[in-house]
Amino acid sequence: MDVYEDFLAPPDRRWRRYVVGNGALEPTGSTLRFVSADASAQRYTNAQIDDYQGLPRRQFLWRPPLRLTVRARFSASAGNDSAGIKGTAGFGFWNDPFMMTGARLPALPRAIWFFFASPPSNMKLDLHTPGCGWKAATIDATRLNALLLAPFAPLAVLLMNLPPLYRTLWPVIQHAVCVKESVLDTGMTDWHIYVIEWGREKSQFAVDGAILLQNAPSPRGPLGFVMWLDNQFMVVTPWGRLGWGLLETSGRQWMEVDWFTIKKE
C-alpha cells in the first residue's frame, strides 16, 4: 500500500485529526500547517494527523521495509529564546505508548522518526547526542534484550550517576533498547526533503539526499504514522531524572508540510 498526500485537496480521509487546546490544522491550498497559537502551560495543545486513532496496536498499519519522504519546514528554529519553536514536533512512525489517542494499555516505546524537542526537554537516550533538539531517532524498548535488563534498572540508575560508569555501561543499555540518534544541522525554517528508510534490521535517514544516520537499529512493526506539533516537554535521563509538563508560547508557531509519501519496498 503506497500513499501520496499533497494537500491540494482536503487531506485523505485515512488521516485522523487530533486537534487539542490552541492547536489548529490550517490548509493553505497547497500545504498543511500544524499550528500552535498562544498555547498555555495549563492546557495541552496539539495539532496532529495520524492513522491509528481508535485502533489496537496490533492493527497499526506499517511494517518494514518502507520509505517515508516528507517535504517540510518550520516557522522558527530550535533555540532557548522566545523566537524558537517550543514543545515537540515531527513525523514518522511509533506505537503511541502513552494512551494519547485510544483506550490502550501503556506500553514501552517503539519509534522511528524525525523528532524535535525544545528545552527544557531532556531525553538523553543517546550517549553522543543532546537530550533536546531536531534529530533523527530510533527506539525499541520492547526487544527481549531490553526486557531482560529491566530488573536491573534501579541499580543501573544509581551507577549512571558516576560518569566513568555512565560512559562505559550506557552504550550497552542503549544498544539493548535500539536507540540511535543524530542531530540535524539543517535550518528548520528552510524547505527540506526528509527521508526515512525503515528496513527490517537496519534503517537510514537522509535530508536533501545526504545521508544523516545509517545502520540505525530498526524498531519492530506494526507502528502507526504520526505528524504533529504540540506544547509538551519531557525529561528522561539515564541518571534517574524524570519529568513532564506543558510550555507557554507567545504568538503562532507552526510546522508546514508540502507533501509526503509512504512507499512499501
PyRosetta script that sets phi, psi and omega in degrees:
from pyrosetta import init, pose_from_sequence

init()
pose = pose_from_sequence("MDVYEDFLAPPDRRWRRYVVGNGALEPTGSTLRFVSADASAQRYTNAQIDDYQGLPRRQFLWRPPLRLTVRARFSASAGNDSAGIKGTAGFGFWNDPFMMTGARLPALPRAIWFFFASPPSNMKLDLHTPGCGWKAATIDATRLNALLLAPFAPLAVLLMNLPPLYRTLWPVIQHAVCVKESVLDTGMTDWHIYVIEWGREKSQFAVDGAILLQNAPSPRGPLGFVMWLDNQFMVVTPWGRLGWGLLETSGRQWMEVDWFTIKKE")
pose.set_psi(1, 108.5)
pose.set_omega(1, 176.1)
pose.set_phi(2, -96.7)
pose.set_psi(2, 147.2)
pose.set_omega(2, -176.6)
pose.set_phi(3, -129.1)
pose.set_psi(3, 137.0)
pose.set_omega(3, 172.1)
pose.set_phi(4, -134.5)
pose.set_psi(4, 125.0)
pose.set_omega(4, -180.0)
pose.set_phi(5, -128.1)
pose.set_psi(5, 119.5)
pose.set_omega(5, -179.5)
pose.set_phi(6, -117.5)
pose.set_psi(6, -0.9)
pose.set_omega(6, 174.6)
pose.set_phi(7, 61.9)
pose.set_psi(7, 16.8)
pose.set_omega(7, 175.6)
pose.set_phi(8, -72.6)
pose.set_psi(8, -26.3)
pose.set_omega(8, 172.6)
pose.set_phi(9, -118.2)
pose.set_psi(9, 174.5)
pose.set_omega(9, 174.4)
pose.set_phi(10, -52.5)
pose.set_psi(10, 139.7)
pose.set_omega(10, -177.4)
pose.set_phi(11, -52.4)
pose.set_psi(11, 148.3)
pose.set_omega(11, 179.2)
pose.set_phi(12, -51.4)
pose.set_psi(12, 144.2)
pose.set_omega(12, -177.3)
pose.set_phi(13, -66.0)
pose.set_psi(13, -14.9)
pose.set_omega(13, 177.7)
pose.set_phi(14, -64.7)
pose.set_psi(14, -24.9)
pose.set_omega(14, -176.8)
pose.set_phi(15, -84.9)
pose.set_psi(15, 117.9)
pose.set_omega(15, 177.9)
pose.set_phi(16, -85.6)
pose.set_psi(16, 135.6)
pose.set_omega(16, 178.2)
pose.set_phi(17, -87.0)
pose.set_psi(17, 139.7)
pose.set_omega(17, 173.0)
pose.set_phi(18, -135.2)
pose.set_psi(18, 95.5)
pose.set_omega(18, -175.1)
pose.set_phi(19, -119.2)
pose.set_psi(19, 121.0)
pose.set_omega(19, -173.2)
pose.set_phi(20, -132.9)
pose.set_psi(20, 147.2)
pose.set_omega(20, 175.3)
pose.set_phi(21, 61.1)
pose.set_psi(21, -130.5)
pose.set_omega(21, -179.2)
pose.set_phi(22, -93.8)
pose.set_psi(22, 25.8)
pose.set_omega(22, 175.9)
pose.set_phi(23, -83.7)
pose.set_psi(23, 158.5)
pose.set_omega(23, 177.7)
pose.set_phi(24, -156.2)
pose.set_psi(24, 147.2)
pose.set_omega(24, 170.7)
pose.set_phi(25, -108.9)
pose.set_psi(25, 113.7)
pose.set_omega(25, -171.6)
pose.set_phi(26, -116.4)
pose.set_psi(26, 107.3)
pose.set_omega(26, 173.4)
pose.set_phi(27, -70.5)
pose.set_psi(27, 139.8)
pose.set_omega(27, 177.1)
pose.set_phi(28, -104.4)
pose.set_psi(28, -4.9)
pose.set_omega(28, -173.8)
pose.set_phi(29, 108.7)
pose.set_psi(29, -29.9)
pose.set_omega(29, 177.0)
pose.set_phi(30, -137.4)
pose.set_psi(30, -5.4)
pose.set_omega(30, 178.1)
pose.set_phi(31, -139.6)
pose.set_psi(31, 174.5)
pose.set_omega(31, 172.9)
pose.set_phi(32, -127.3)
pose.set_psi(32, 128.1)
pose.set_omega(32, 177.0)
pose.set_phi(33, -102.2)
pose.set_psi(33, 133.2)
pose.set_omega(33, 175.7)
pose.set_phi(34, -100.3)
pose.set_psi(34, 109.3)
pose.set_omega(34, -164.7)
pose.set_phi(35, -115.1)
pose.set_psi(35, 139.7)
pose.set_omega(35, 166.8)
pose.set_phi(36, -123.9)
pose.set_psi(36, 124.0)
pose.set_omega(36, -174.5)
pose.set_phi(37, -124.4)
pose.set_psi(37, 116.5)
pose.set_omega(37, 177.4)
pose.set_phi(38, 48.9)
pose.set_psi(38, 52.5)
pose.set_omega(38, -180.0)
pose.set_phi(39, -67.8)
pose.set_psi(39, 148.4)
pose.set_omega(39, -179.5)
pose.set_phi(40, -104.2)
pose.set_psi(40, 145.4)
pose.set_omega(40, 175.7)
pose.set_phi(41, -72.5)
pose.set_psi(41, -6.1)
pose.set_omega(41, 177.9)
pose.set_phi(42, -100.5)
pose.set_psi(42, -0.1)
pose.set_omega(42, -176.7)
pose.set_phi(43, -145.9)
pose.set_psi(43, 133.2)
pose.set_omega(43, 179.5)
pose.set_phi(44, -70.1)
pose.set_psi(44, 133.7)
pose.set_omega(44, 176.2)
pose.set_phi(45, -123.6)
pose.set_psi(45, 131.1)
pose.set_omega(45, 179.3)
pose.set_phi(46, -150.1)
pose.set_psi(46, 142.0)
pose.set_omega(46, 169.1)
pose.set_phi(47, -124.9)
pose.set_psi(47, 116.7)
pose.set_omega(47, -168.3)
pose.set_phi(48, -148.7)
pose.set_psi(48, 145.7)
pose.set_omega(48, 161.8)
pose.set_phi(49, -123.2)
pose.set_psi(49, 148.6)
pose.set_omega(49, 179.1)
pose.set_phi(50, -156.6)
pose.set_psi(50, -180.0)
pose.set_omega(50, 179.4)
pose.set_phi(51, -130.1)
pose.set_psi(51, 26.8)
pose.set_omega(51, -174.8)
pose.set_phi(52, -131.2)
pose.set_psi(52, 1.7)
pose.set_omega(52, -177.4)
pose.set_phi(53, -58.3)
pose.set_psi(53, 130.8)
pose.set_omega(53, 177.4)
pose.set_phi(54, 82.6)
pose.set_psi(54, -5.3)
pose.set_omega(54, -178.8)
pose.set_phi(55, -94.2)
pose.set_psi(55, 143.8)
pose.set_omega(55, 167.4)
pose.set_phi(56, -67.9)
pose.set_psi(56, 153.0)
pose.set_omega(56, -174.5)
pose.set_phi(57, -59.1)
pose.set_psi(57, -32.0)
pose.set_omega(57, -179.3)
pose.set_phi(58, -66.1)
pose.set_psi(58, -15.9)
pose.set_omega(58, 178.8)
pose.set_phi(59, -102.2)
pose.set_psi(59, 7.0)
pose.set_omega(59, 173.2)
pose.set_phi(60, -59.0)
pose.set_psi(60, 150.4)
pose.set_omega(60, -160.8)
pose.set_phi(61, -88.3)
pose.set_psi(61, -21.5)
pose.set_omega(61, -163.1)
pose.set_phi(62, -113.3)
pose.set_psi(62, 134.1)
pose.set_omega(62, 175.2)
pose.set_phi(63, -134.8)
pose.set_psi(63, 154.5)
pose.set_omega(63, 176.0)
pose.set_phi(64, -75.2)
pose.set_psi(64, 158.2)
pose.set_omega(64, 3.8)
pose.set_phi(65, -90.5)
pose.set_psi(65, 141.7)
pose.set_omega(65, 175.1)
pose.set_phi(66, -156.3)
pose.set_psi(66, 168.2)
pose.set_omega(66, 177.6)
pose.set_phi(67, -128.7)
pose.set_psi(67, 127.6)
pose.set_omega(67, 172.5)
pose.set_phi(68, -106.5)
pose.set_psi(68, 128.5)
pose.set_omega(68, 176.7)
pose.set_phi(69, -125.9)
pose.set_psi(69, 130.0)
pose.set_omega(69, -175.6)
pose.set_phi(70, -134.4)
pose.set_psi(70, 133.8)
pose.set_omega(70, 169.9)
pose.set_phi(71, -106.4)
pose.set_psi(71, 118.7)
pose.set_omega(71, -171.2)
pose.set_phi(72, -151.3)
pose.set_psi(72, 163.4)
pose.set_omega(72, 172.9)
pose.set_phi(73, -152.3)
pose.set_psi(73, 170.0)
pose.set_omega(73, -179.7)
pose.set_phi(74, -124.4)
pose.set_psi(74, 160.7)
pose.set_omega(74, 179.4)
pose.set_phi(75, -74.6)
pose.set_psi(75, -20.0)
pose.set_omega(75, -179.2)
pose.set_phi(76, -153.4)
pose.set_psi(76, 171.6)
pose.set_omega(76, 179.9)
pose.set_phi(77, -95.8)
pose.set_psi(77, 175.5)
pose.set_omega(77, 172.3)
pose.set_phi(78, -68.6)
pose.set_psi(78, 153.3)
pose.set_omega(78, 177.9)
pose.set_phi(79, 164.4)
pose.set_psi(79, 163.1)
pose.set_omega(79, 179.5)
pose.set_phi(80, -87.6)
pose.set_psi(80, -13.2)
pose.set_omega(80, -175.6)
pose.set_phi(81, -83.2)
pose.set_psi(81, 175.4)
pose.set_omega(81, -174.7)
pose.set_phi(82, -67.6)
pose.set_psi(82, -19.0)
pose.set_omega(82, -177.9)
pose.set_phi(83, -84.0)
pose.set_psi(83, -13.4)
pose.set_omega(83, -176.4)
pose.set_phi(84, -78.9)
pose.set_psi(84, 156.7)
pose.set_omega(84, 174.0)
pose.set_phi(85, -60.3)
pose.set_psi(85, 135.5)
pose.set_omega(85, 178.4)
pose.set_phi(86, -116.2)
pose.set_psi(86, 137.1)
pose.set_omega(86, 178.6)
pose.set_phi(87, 107.8)
pose.set_psi(87, -149.5)
pose.set_omega(87, 176.7)
pose.set_phi(88, -126.1)
pose.set_psi(88, 159.2)
pose.set_omega(88, -178.9)
pose.set_phi(89, -163.3)
pose.set_psi(89, 165.2)
pose.set_omega(89, 174.2)
pose.set_phi(90, 152.4)
pose.set_psi(90, -165.7)
pose.set_omega(90, -179.8)
pose.set_phi(91, -161.1)
pose.set_psi(91, 147.5)
pose.set_omega(91, -179.1)
pose.set_phi(92, 154.2)
pose.set_psi(92, -143.7)
pose.set_omega(92, -174.2)
pose.set_phi(93, -132.8)
pose.set_psi(93, 139.3)
pose.set_omega(93, 175.9)
pose.set_phi(94, -155.1)
pose.set_psi(94, 178.8)
pose.set_omega(94, -177.3)
pose.set_phi(95, -105.1)
pose.set_psi(95, 14.7)
pose.set_omega(95, 179.4)
pose.set_phi(96, 43.5)
pose.set_psi(96, 64.3)
pose.set_omega(96, -170.9)
pose.set_phi(97, -74.8)
pose.set_psi(97, -12.3)
pose.set_omega(97, -170.3)
pose.set_phi(98, -106.0)
pose.set_psi(98, 21.0)
pose.set_omega(98, 173.6)
pose.set_phi(99, 61.2)
pose.set_psi(99, 36.1)
pose.set_omega(99, -176.6)
pose.set_phi(100, -75.8)
pose.set_psi(100, -31.9)
pose.set_omega(100, -171.7)
pose.set_phi(101, -131.2)
pose.set_psi(101, 28.7)
pose.set_omega(101, 178.3)
pose.set_phi(102, 177.8)
pose.set_psi(102, 161.5)
pose.set_omega(102, -179.6)
pose.set_phi(103, -84.8)
pose.set_psi(103, 74.2)
pose.set_omega(103, 178.7)
pose.set_phi(104, -117.1)
pose.set_psi(104, 158.5)
pose.set_omega(104, 173.0)
pose.set_phi(105, -71.3)
pose.set_psi(105, 150.3)
pose.set_omega(105, 174.0)
pose.set_phi(106, -58.9)
pose.set_psi(106, 154.3)
pose.set_omega(106, -178.4)
pose.set_phi(107, -144.4)
pose.set_psi(107, 162.1)
pose.set_omega(107, 170.7)
pose.set_phi(108, -72.9)
pose.set_psi(108, 149.0)
pose.set_omega(108, -171.3)
pose.set_phi(109, -78.0)
pose.set_psi(109, 144.6)
pose.set_omega(109, 167.7)
pose.set_phi(110, -135.1)
pose.set_psi(110, 129.5)
pose.set_omega(110, -177.6)
pose.set_phi(111, -160.1)
pose.set_psi(111, 152.2)
pose.set_omega(111, 168.5)
pose.set_phi(112, -143.0)
pose.set_psi(112, 115.4)
pose.set_omega(112, -170.1)
pose.set_phi(113, -168.0)
pose.set_psi(113, 166.5)
pose.set_omega(113, 162.6)
pose.set_phi(114, -90.5)
pose.set_psi(114, 122.2)
pose.set_omega(114, -168.8)
pose.set_phi(115, -131.9)
pose.set_psi(115, 129.3)
pose.set_omega(115, 175.5)
pose.set_phi(116, -114.6)
pose.set_psi(116, 138.0)
pose.set_omega(116, 171.8)
pose.set_phi(117, -142.6)
pose.set_psi(117, 129.8)
pose.set_omega(117, 179.7)
pose.set_phi(118, -90.8)
pose.set_psi(118, 160.0)
pose.set_omega(118, 168.3)
pose.set_phi(119, -57.1)
pose.set_psi(119, 147.3)
pose.set_omega(119, 8.9)
pose.set_phi(120, -88.6)
pose.set_psi(120, 16.3)
pose.set_omega(120, 174.0)
pose.set_phi(121, -53.7)
pose.set_psi(121, 142.4)
pose.set_omega(121, 174.9)
pose.set_phi(122, -149.8)
pose.set_psi(122, 85.3)
pose.set_omega(122, 176.2)
pose.set_phi(123, -103.8)
pose.set_psi(123, 81.2)
pose.set_omega(123, -172.1)
pose.set_phi(124, -85.7)
pose.set_psi(124, 76.5)
pose.set_omega(124, -175.0)
pose.set_phi(125, -99.5)
pose.set_psi(125, -21.9)
pose.set_omega(125, 179.5)
pose.set_phi(126, -109.9)
pose.set_psi(126, 129.5)
pose.set_omega(126, -175.7)
pose.set_phi(127, -57.1)
pose.set_psi(127, -32.3)
pose.set_omega(127, -169.2)
pose.set_phi(128, -104.7)
pose.set_psi(128, 4.1)
pose.set_omega(128, 178.9)
pose.set_phi(129, -125.2)
pose.set_psi(129, 154.6)
pose.set_omega(129, 178.1)
pose.set_phi(130, -69.1)
pose.set_psi(130, 166.0)
pose.set_omega(130, -177.4)
pose.set_phi(131, -83.0)
pose.set_psi(131, -1.1)
pose.set_omega(131, 175.7)
pose.set_phi(132, -143.2)
pose.set_psi(132, 174.7)
pose.set_omega(132, -179.4)
pose.set_phi(133, 117.1)
pose.set_psi(133, -171.6)
pose.set_omega(133, -177.3)
pose.set_phi(134, -102.3)
pose.set_psi(134, 114.3)
pose.set_omega(134, -167.8)
pose.set_phi(135, -138.8)
pose.set_psi(135, 157.1)
pose.set_omega(135, 162.5)
pose.set_phi(136, -95.1)
pose.set_psi(136, 136.9)
pose.set_omega(136, -171.5)
pose.set_phi(137, -154.0)
pose.set_psi(137, 147.8)
pose.set_omega(137, 170.7)
pose.set_phi(138, -130.6)
pose.set_psi(138, 152.2)
pose.set_omega(138, 173.1)
pose.set_phi(139, -157.8)
pose.set_psi(139, 143.0)
pose.set_omega(139, 170.0)
pose.set_phi(140, -149.0)
pose.set_psi(140, 91.3)
pose.set_omega(140, -178.6)
pose.set_phi(141, -82.4)
pose.set_psi(141, 5.9)
pose.set_omega(141, -179.9)
pose.set_phi(142, -99.3)
pose.set_psi(142, 2.4)
pose.set_omega(142, 178.1)
pose.set_phi(143, -66.3)
pose.set_psi(143, 153.0)
pose.set_omega(143, -177.2)
pose.set_phi(144, -58.3)
pose.set_psi(144, -42.2)
pose.set_omega(144, -179.6)
pose.set_phi(145, -60.0)
pose.set_psi(145, -37.7)
pose.set_omega(145, 178.5)
pose.set_phi(146, -68.1)
pose.set_psi(146, -41.9)
pose.set_omega(146, -179.7)
pose.set_phi(147, -65.7)
pose.set_psi(147, -35.0)
pose.set_omega(147, 178.8)
pose.set_phi(148, -67.2)
pose.set_psi(148, -27.9)
pose.set_omega(148, 179.1)
pose.set_phi(149, -83.0)
pose.set_psi(149, -15.8)
pose.set_omega(149, -173.9)
pose.set_phi(150, -53.9)
pose.set_psi(150, -42.6)
pose.set_omega(150, -179.2)
pose.set_phi(151, -61.3)
pose.set_psi(151, -20.0)
pose.set_omega(151, -177.9)
pose.set_phi(152, -95.4)
pose.set_psi(152, 6.8)
pose.set_omega(152, -175.3)
pose.set_phi(153, -58.6)
pose.set_psi(153, -45.6)
pose.set_omega(153, -179.7)
pose.set_phi(154, -59.0)
pose.set_psi(154, -41.6)
pose.set_omega(154, 177.6)
pose.set_phi(155, -66.7)
pose.set_psi(155, -41.1)
pose.set_omega(155, -178.9)
pose.set_phi(156, -60.6)
pose.set_psi(156, -40.2)
pose.set_omega(156, -180.0)
pose.set_phi(157, -60.5)
pose.set_psi(157, -42.5)
pose.set_omega(157, 178.2)
pose.set_phi(158, -62.5)
pose.set_psi(158, -45.0)
pose.set_omega(158, -177.6)
pose.set_phi(159, -67.4)
pose.set_psi(159, -32.0)
pose.set_omega(159, -178.5)
pose.set_phi(160, -65.4)
pose.set_psi(160, -17.1)
pose.set_omega(160, 178.4)
pose.set_phi(161, -77.2)
pose.set_psi(161, -5.5)
pose.set_omega(161, 175.1)
pose.set_phi(162, -102.1)
pose.set_psi(162, 109.8)
pose.set_omega(162, -171.6)
pose.set_phi(163, -50.3)
pose.set_psi(163, -44.5)
pose.set_omega(163, -179.9)
pose.set_phi(164, -62.8)
pose.set_psi(164, -37.5)
pose.set_omega(164, 178.7)
pose.set_phi(165, -72.6)
pose.set_psi(165, -35.0)
pose.set_omega(165, 176.4)
pose.set_phi(166, -59.9)
pose.set_psi(166, -48.1)
pose.set_omega(166, -179.0)
pose.set_phi(167, -65.5)
pose.set_psi(167, -27.6)
pose.set_omega(167, -178.6)
pose.set_phi(168, -86.4)
pose.set_psi(168, -43.8)
pose.set_omega(168, -170.9)
pose.set_phi(169, -92.0)
pose.set_psi(169, -31.1)
pose.set_omega(169, -175.3)
pose.set_phi(170, -61.4)
pose.set_psi(170, -38.0)
pose.set_omega(170, 177.2)
pose.set_phi(171, -56.3)
pose.set_psi(171, -32.2)
pose.set_omega(171, 177.7)
pose.set_phi(172, -67.1)
pose.set_psi(172, -44.9)
pose.set_omega(172, 179.1)
pose.set_phi(173, -67.8)
pose.set_psi(173, -41.6)
pose.set_omega(173, 179.2)
pose.set_phi(174, -59.0)
pose.set_psi(174, -42.3)
pose.set_omega(174, 177.7)
pose.set_phi(175, -63.6)
pose.set_psi(175, -39.3)
pose.set_omega(175, -177.9)
pose.set_phi(176, -64.9)
pose.set_psi(176, -33.9)
pose.set_omega(176, -179.3)
pose.set_phi(177, -96.9)
pose.set_psi(177, 12.4)
pose.set_omega(177, 173.4)
pose.set_phi(178, 57.9)
pose.set_psi(178, 39.1)
pose.set_omega(178, 177.5)
pose.set_phi(179, -90.1)
pose.set_psi(179, 129.3)
pose.set_omega(179, 172.5)
pose.set_phi(180, -148.5)
pose.set_psi(180, 130.8)
pose.set_omega(180, -176.5)
pose.set_phi(181, -139.1)
pose.set_psi(181, 156.6)
pose.set_omega(181, 172.6)
pose.set_phi(182, -147.5)
pose.set_psi(182, 135.4)
pose.set_omega(182, -179.3)
pose.set_phi(183, -80.0)
pose.set_psi(183, 136.5)
pose.set_omega(183, 175.6)
pose.set_phi(184, -85.1)
pose.set_psi(184, 131.0)
pose.set_omega(184, 177.5)
pose.set_phi(185, -106.5)
pose.set_psi(185, 10.6)
pose.set_omega(185, 176.5)
pose.set_phi(186, -83.6)
pose.set_psi(186, 148.5)
pose.set_omega(186, -179.2)
pose.set_phi(187, -65.5)
pose.set_psi(187, 130.6)
pose.set_omega(187, -177.2)
pose.set_phi(188, -72.1)
pose.set_psi(188, -24.5)
pose.set_omega(188, -176.3)
pose.set_phi(189, -82.9)
pose.set_psi(189, -11.7)
pose.set_omega(189, 177.8)
pose.set_phi(190, -89.0)
pose.set_psi(190, 152.4)
pose.set_omega(190, 173.5)
pose.set_phi(191, -68.1)
pose.set_psi(191, 132.1)
pose.set_omega(191, 175.8)
pose.set_phi(192, -138.6)
pose.set_psi(192, 155.9)
pose.set_omega(192, 174.2)
pose.set_phi(193, -105.9)
pose.set_psi(193, 116.3)
pose.set_omega(193, -177.4)
pose.set_phi(194, -103.7)
pose.set_psi(194, 134.2)
pose.set_omega(194, -177.6)
pose.set_phi(195, -129.5)
pose.set_psi(195, 131.7)
pose.set_omega(195, 169.8)
pose.set_phi(196, -115.8)
pose.set_psi(196, 122.7)
pose.set_omega(196, 171.7)
pose.set_phi(197, -106.7)
pose.set_psi(197, 100.8)
pose.set_omega(197, -175.8)
pose.set_phi(198, -91.6)
pose.set_psi(198, 104.2)
pose.set_omega(198, 179.6)
pose.set_phi(199, -95.2)
pose.set_psi(199, 171.7)
pose.set_omega(199, -178.4)
pose.set_phi(200, -67.8)
pose.set_psi(200, -35.5)
pose.set_omega(200, -179.6)
pose.set_phi(201, -115.1)
pose.set_psi(201, -41.8)
pose.set_omega(201, -178.0)
pose.set_phi(202, -128.3)
pose.set_psi(202, 152.0)
pose.set_omega(202, -178.5)
pose.set_phi(203, -129.9)
pose.set_psi(203, 163.7)
pose.set_omega(203, -176.3)
pose.set_phi(204, -141.5)
pose.set_psi(204, 144.7)
pose.set_omega(204, 178.0)
pose.set_phi(205, -122.4)
pose.set_psi(205, 142.9)
pose.set_omega(205, 177.3)
pose.set_phi(206, -142.1)
pose.set_psi(206, 153.4)
pose.set_omega(206, 174.8)
pose.set_phi(207, -130.3)
pose.set_psi(207, 122.7)
pose.set_omega(207, -179.0)
pose.set_phi(208, 53.6)
pose.set_psi(208, 37.5)
pose.set_omega(208, 176.6)
pose.set_phi(209, 85.5)
pose.set_psi(209, -8.1)
pose.set_omega(209, 179.9)
pose.set_phi(210, -97.6)
pose.set_psi(210, 127.2)
pose.set_omega(210, -179.1)
pose.set_phi(211, -66.8)
pose.set_psi(211, 128.1)
pose.set_omega(211, -179.8)
pose.set_phi(212, -101.2)
pose.set_psi(212, -40.7)
pose.set_omega(212, -176.5)
pose.set_phi(213, -147.6)
pose.set_psi(213, 127.6)
pose.set_omega(213, 178.5)
pose.set_phi(214, -131.7)
pose.set_psi(214, 164.4)
pose.set_omega(214, -177.9)
pose.set_phi(215, 55.9)
pose.set_psi(215, 33.2)
pose.set_omega(215, 175.0)
pose.set_phi(216, -77.9)
pose.set_psi(216, 141.0)
pose.set_omega(216, 178.6)
pose.set_phi(217, -65.9)
pose.set_psi(217, 134.8)
pose.set_omega(217, -176.4)
pose.set_phi(218, -87.0)
pose.set_psi(218, 131.6)
pose.set_omega(218, 170.3)
pose.set_phi(219, -70.4)
pose.set_psi(219, 155.7)
pose.set_omega(219, 177.7)
pose.set_phi(220, -80.8)
pose.set_psi(220, 150.9)
pose.set_omega(220, 170.8)
pose.set_phi(221, -89.1)
pose.set_psi(221, 177.9)
pose.set_omega(221, -1.8)
pose.set_phi(222, -81.5)
pose.set_psi(222, 148.2)
pose.set_omega(222, 176.2)
pose.set_phi(223, -128.8)
pose.set_psi(223, 161.9)
pose.set_omega(223, 178.3)
pose.set_phi(224, -103.8)
pose.set_psi(224, 150.2)
pose.set_omega(224, 176.7)
pose.set_phi(225, -81.2)
pose.set_psi(225, 140.3)
pose.set_omega(225, 178.2)
pose.set_phi(226, -146.4)
pose.set_psi(226, 146.4)
pose.set_omega(226, 177.1)
pose.set_phi(227, -145.9)
pose.set_psi(227, 123.4)
pose.set_omega(227, -168.4)
pose.set_phi(228, -157.8)
pose.set_psi(228, 166.9)
pose.set_omega(228, 167.3)
pose.set_phi(229, -148.0)
pose.set_psi(229, 126.9)
pose.set_omega(229, -178.7)
pose.set_phi(230, -139.7)
pose.set_psi(230, -172.7)
pose.set_omega(230, -175.2)
pose.set_phi(231, -118.4)
pose.set_psi(231, 27.4)
pose.set_omega(231, -178.2)
pose.set_phi(232, -97.8)
pose.set_psi(232, 163.2)
pose.set_omega(232, 169.1)
pose.set_phi(233, -135.3)
pose.set_psi(233, 158.9)
pose.set_omega(233, -179.0)
pose.set_phi(234, -145.1)
pose.set_psi(234, 144.2)
pose.set_omega(234, 177.3)
pose.set_phi(235, -123.4)
pose.set_psi(235, 120.4)
pose.set_omega(235, 175.2)
pose.set_phi(236, -144.1)
pose.set_psi(236, 112.1)
pose.set_omega(236, -178.2)
pose.set_phi(237, -126.2)
pose.set_psi(237, 156.5)
pose.set_omega(237, 178.8)
pose.set_phi(238, -61.0)
pose.set_psi(238, -25.4)
pose.set_omega(238, -176.8)
pose.set_phi(239, -94.5)
pose.set_psi(239, 17.6)
pose.set_omega(239, 165.9)
pose.set_phi(240, 97.2)
pose.set_psi(240, 6.9)
pose.set_omega(240, 176.9)
pose.set_phi(241, -81.1)
pose.set_psi(241, 128.3)
pose.set_omega(241, 179.0)
pose.set_phi(242, -131.5)
pose.set_psi(242, 140.6)
pose.set_omega(242, 177.7)
pose.set_phi(243, -170.7)
pose.set_psi(243, 158.4)
pose.set_omega(243, 177.3)
pose.set_phi(244, -153.6)
pose.set_psi(244, 146.9)
pose.set_omega(244, 176.5)
pose.set_phi(245, -172.6)
pose.set_psi(245, -175.0)
pose.set_omega(245, -178.1)
pose.set_phi(246, -119.7)
pose.set_psi(246, 150.7)
pose.set_omega(246, -176.2)
pose.set_phi(247, -114.1)
pose.set_psi(247, 141.6)
pose.set_omega(247, 173.8)
pose.set_phi(248, -85.1)
pose.set_psi(248, 137.5)
pose.set_omega(248, 177.1)
pose.set_phi(249, -125.5)
pose.set_psi(249, 149.3)
pose.set_omega(249, 179.9)
pose.set_phi(250, -110.4)
pose.set_psi(250, 123.8)
pose.set_omega(250, -179.1)
pose.set_phi(251, 80.2)
pose.set_psi(251, -161.0)
pose.set_omega(251, -175.9)
pose.set_phi(252, -100.7)
pose.set_psi(252, 138.7)
pose.set_omega(252, 167.7)
pose.set_phi(253, -132.9)
pose.set_psi(253, 151.0)
pose.set_omega(253, -175.5)
pose.set_phi(254, -155.4)
pose.set_psi(254, 157.2)
pose.set_omega(254, 166.1)
pose.set_phi(255, -113.4)
pose.set_psi(255, 129.4)
pose.set_omega(255, -178.2)
pose.set_phi(256, -113.5)
pose.set_psi(256, 129.5)
pose.set_omega(256, -178.9)
pose.set_phi(257, -116.5)
pose.set_psi(257, 124.7)
pose.set_omega(257, -179.7)
pose.set_phi(258, -81.8)
pose.set_psi(258, -48.5)
pose.set_omega(258, 178.3)
pose.set_phi(259, -164.3)
pose.set_psi(259, 163.0)
pose.set_omega(259, 170.6)
pose.set_phi(260, -152.3)
pose.set_psi(260, 156.1)
pose.set_omega(260, 177.1)
pose.set_phi(261, -132.1)
pose.set_psi(261, 148.7)
pose.set_omega(261, 169.5)
pose.set_phi(262, -127.2)
pose.set_psi(262, 118.4)
pose.set_omega(262, -176.8)
pose.set_phi(263, -124.3)
pose.set_psi(263, 126.0)
pose.set_omega(263, 173.5)
pose.set_phi(264, -72.6)
pose.set_psi(264, 141.3)
pose.set_omega(264, -177.5)
pose.set_phi(265, -118.9)
pose.dump_pdb("model.pdb")
